[in-house]
Amino acid sequence: MSMPPSLAPSPDATVIRTGRRNLLRGSRVCALLLVIGLLGPFTALVKDHHGRGLVAGELVGGLVWLLLWGGLTALLLQLMWKSRNVEVAVDHTGLWYFNGQARNVIPWHTLAGVGLCWCHAGGRRYRTKEYSLELCPHQPIDRDDPVLWPLVRDEEPLSPTLPRLRHRLPLSPATQRPVTDAVRRYVPQLWLGESERERGYRGLPDVKGHRERTGGHAR
């Protein structure tokens, strides 16, 4: 269940505004995508084709190219803007997750371990990494908690003594270090270390299952 509104991280908690950092980083990516989109009509306009002038089909193709990349840019910006207020806080109680509207905490005393997983992403030339903080419980968790349900993943447990469900907090290269440093500072006894996973392992929230179980819309 969600924590009462009066409960919040301690004043000395480590707060990482993951939404704002992702928005700043993603804005640079969106700017690059928009430049790629503009290349279509620009190339069509400057093409000479041996003095025959601009071909209408090329201009149409350039505009379609711009619309495709522009649409992708707008979609990414919309998603990042919606999650701009997401933040994570770490204190002596646990890991607090704020989705922009409500807050809940994953208490340390409910966990058997916390680890960092990562995989390679991108192409060979521009290879980056994707990260996630894996919060492994020693008891069953509520997969439909109003705040935490998007973090729940149903996978083979890291240990036979653990349940299948666990919380997975996606992290970017810019946010993984401050989050993991804070966790290791507060609960070093729970730290499981880092491990590499297959590409795309982070997955997506179980939106369909959540709607079916709650009998309504995903929150």
C-alpha positions as CSV (number, residue, x, y, z in Angstrom):
1,M,0.0,0.0,0.0
2,S,1.1,3.6,-0.5
3,M,2.5,5.4,2.4
4,P,0.4,8.2,4.0
5,P,1.1,11.6,2.5
6,S,2.6,12.8,5.8
7,L,5.4,10.2,5.6
8,A,8.4,11.2,3.6
9,P,12.1,10.6,3.4
10,S,14.2,12.0,6.2
11,P,15.7,15.5,5.8
12,D,19.2,14.1,5.3
13,A,18.1,11.6,2.7
14,T,20.0,11.4,-0.6
15,V,17.6,12.6,-3.3
16,I,18.3,11.9,-7.0
17,R,15.9,13.6,-9.4
18,T,16.0,11.0,-12.1
19,G,13.2,12.5,-14.1
20,R,15.0,15.9,-14.6
21,R,18.3,14.2,-15.4
22,N,16.7,12.0,-18.0
23,L,14.8,15.0,-19.5
24,L,18.1,17.0,-19.8
25,R,19.9,14.0,-21.3
26,G,17.0,13.1,-23.6
27,S,16.6,16.6,-24.9
28,R,20.0,16.3,-26.5
29,V,19.0,13.1,-28.1
30,C,15.8,14.7,-29.4
31,A,17.7,17.6,-30.8
32,L,19.9,15.1,-32.7
33,L,16.8,13.2,-34.0
34,L,15.3,16.5,-35.2
35,V,18.5,17.4,-37.1
36,I,18.4,14.0,-38.8
37,G,14.8,14.7,-39.8
38,L,15.7,18.0,-41.3
39,L,18.3,16.4,-43.5
40,G,15.5,14.9,-45.6
41,P,14.0,18.1,-47.0
42,F,17.3,19.9,-46.9
43,T,18.9,17.2,-49.1
44,A,16.0,17.4,-51.5
45,L,16.2,21.1,-51.8
46,V,20.0,21.3,-52.6
47,K,20.1,18.4,-54.9
48,D,20.6,19.4,-58.5
49,H,20.3,16.2,-60.4
50,H,22.6,17.3,-63.3
51,G,20.7,20.6,-63.7
52,R,17.2,19.1,-64.0
53,G,16.2,20.9,-60.8
54,L,14.2,19.7,-57.8
55,V,12.1,16.6,-58.4
56,A,8.7,16.7,-56.7
57,G,9.0,13.1,-55.5
58,E,12.2,13.9,-53.7
59,L,10.7,16.8,-51.9
60,V,7.7,14.7,-50.8
61,G,10.1,12.0,-49.7
62,G,12.1,14.5,-47.7
63,L,8.9,15.8,-46.0
64,V,7.8,12.3,-45.1
65,W,11.3,11.7,-43.6
66,L,10.9,14.9,-41.6
67,L,7.4,13.9,-40.4
68,L,8.7,10.4,-39.2
69,W,11.6,11.7,-37.3
70,G,9.7,14.7,-36.0
71,G,6.9,12.5,-34.8
72,L,9.4,10.3,-33.0
73,T,11.0,13.3,-31.4
74,A,7.7,14.6,-30.2
75,L,6.7,11.3,-28.7
76,L,10.0,11.0,-26.8
77,L,9.7,14.5,-25.5
78,Q,6.1,13.9,-24.3
79,L,7.2,10.8,-22.4
80,M,10.1,12.5,-20.8
81,W,8.1,15.5,-19.9
82,K,5.4,13.4,-18.2
83,S,8.1,11.8,-16.0
84,R,10.1,15.0,-15.3
85,N,9.2,15.0,-11.6
86,V,10.2,11.4,-10.9
87,E,12.7,11.1,-8.2
88,V,14.4,8.6,-5.9
89,A,15.4,9.1,-2.3
90,V,17.5,6.9,-0.1
91,D,17.6,7.1,3.7
92,H,17.8,4.8,6.7
93,T,14.2,3.6,6.1
94,G,14.6,2.4,2.6
95,L,14.4,3.5,-1.0
96,W,11.6,6.0,-1.7
97,Y,10.1,6.3,-5.2
98,F,8.1,9.4,-6.2
99,N,6.3,9.0,-9.6
100,G,5.5,12.7,-9.9
101,Q,2.1,12.4,-8.0
102,A,2.5,10.0,-5.1
103,R,5.3,8.5,-3.1
104,N,6.0,5.1,-1.5
105,V,9.0,3.4,0.1
106,I,10.6,0.0,-0.2
107,P,11.8,-0.6,3.4
108,W,15.2,-2.1,3.9
109,H,13.9,-4.6,6.4
110,T,11.8,-6.3,3.7
111,L,14.8,-6.9,1.4
112,A,17.1,-9.9,1.2
113,G,19.5,-8.0,-1.1
114,V,20.1,-5.1,-3.5
115,G,22.2,-5.3,-6.7
116,L,23.0,-3.5,-9.9
117,C,22.4,-5.1,-13.3
118,W,23.4,-3.7,-16.6
119,C,23.6,-4.5,-20.3
120,H,25.1,-3.0,-23.5
121,A,22.8,-0.8,-25.6
122,G,23.1,1.0,-28.8
123,G,25.1,0.0,-31.9
124,R,28.8,-1.0,-32.1
125,R,29.9,2.6,-32.8
126,Y,27.8,4.4,-30.2
127,R,27.6,1.7,-27.4
128,T,26.2,2.8,-24.1
129,K,24.9,0.9,-21.0
130,E,21.5,0.5,-19.5
131,Y,21.3,-0.1,-15.7
132,S,18.7,-1.2,-13.2
133,L,18.7,-1.5,-9.4
134,E,17.3,-4.9,-8.4
135,L,15.6,-4.9,-5.0
136,C,15.1,-8.5,-4.0
137,P,12.6,-9.2,-1.2
138,H,12.6,-12.0,1.3
139,Q,8.8,-12.0,1.4
140,P,5.9,-11.6,-1.1
141,I,5.2,-8.1,-2.4
142,D,2.1,-6.3,-3.7
143,R,2.4,-6.4,-7.5
144,D,-0.4,-3.8,-7.9
145,D,0.7,-1.2,-5.4
146,P,-0.6,2.2,-6.7
147,V,2.9,3.7,-6.8
148,L,5.3,0.8,-7.1
149,W,3.6,-1.5,-9.6
150,P,5.5,-0.2,-12.7
151,L,8.7,-1.4,-11.0
152,V,7.6,-4.9,-10.3
153,R,9.1,-7.7,-12.5
154,D,8.1,-11.4,-12.5
155,E,11.2,-13.4,-13.3
156,E,13.2,-16.4,-12.1
157,P,14.4,-15.5,-8.6
158,L,18.1,-14.8,-8.0
159,S,18.0,-17.4,-5.3
160,P,15.6,-20.4,-4.7
161,T,14.7,-18.8,-1.3
162,L,13.4,-15.6,-2.9
163,P,10.0,-15.0,-4.5
164,R,9.7,-14.5,-8.3
165,L,8.4,-10.9,-7.9
166,R,10.9,-8.1,-7.2
167,H,11.3,-4.4,-7.8
168,R,13.5,-3.2,-10.7
169,L,14.3,0.5,-10.8
170,P,15.6,1.5,-14.3
171,L,18.6,3.8,-14.2
172,S,20.6,5.8,-16.7
173,P,24.4,6.1,-16.8
174,A,24.0,9.5,-15.1
175,T,21.9,8.3,-12.2
176,Q,23.1,4.8,-11.5
177,R,26.2,5.9,-9.6
178,P,24.6,8.3,-7.1
179,V,21.8,5.8,-6.4
180,T,24.1,2.8,-5.9
181,D,26.5,4.9,-3.8
182,A,23.6,5.9,-1.5
183,V,22.4,2.3,-1.1
184,R,25.8,1.0,-0.3
185,R,26.3,3.8,2.3
186,Y,23.0,3.0,4.1
187,V,22.8,-0.8,3.8
188,P,26.2,-2.2,2.8
189,Q,25.1,-5.6,4.2
190,L,22.4,-5.9,1.5
191,W,24.7,-5.1,-1.4
192,L,24.9,-7.9,-3.9
193,G,27.3,-6.3,-6.4
194,E,27.0,-5.8,-10.1
195,S,26.2,-8.3,-12.9
196,E,25.8,-8.1,-16.7
197,R,22.6,-9.2,-18.2
198,E,21.4,-9.9,-21.8
199,R,20.3,-6.9,-23.9
200,G,16.8,-5.8,-23.3
201,Y,16.5,-7.5,-19.9
202,R,14.9,-4.6,-18.2
203,G,11.5,-5.2,-19.9
204,L,8.4,-3.2,-19.5
205,P,5.8,-2.9,-16.7
206,D,2.9,-5.4,-16.9
207,V,0.3,-2.8,-17.8
208,K,-2.2,-5.4,-19.2
209,G,-1.9,-7.7,-16.3
210,H,-2.2,-4.8,-13.9
211,R,-5.4,-3.6,-15.5
212,E,-6.9,-7.1,-15.4
213,R,-6.1,-7.6,-11.8
214,T,-7.3,-4.2,-10.6
215,G,-10.3,-4.2,-12.9
216,G,-9.6,-0.7,-14.1
217,H,-7.0,1.5,-15.9
218,A,-3.3,1.5,-15.2
219,R,-2.4,4.2,-12.8
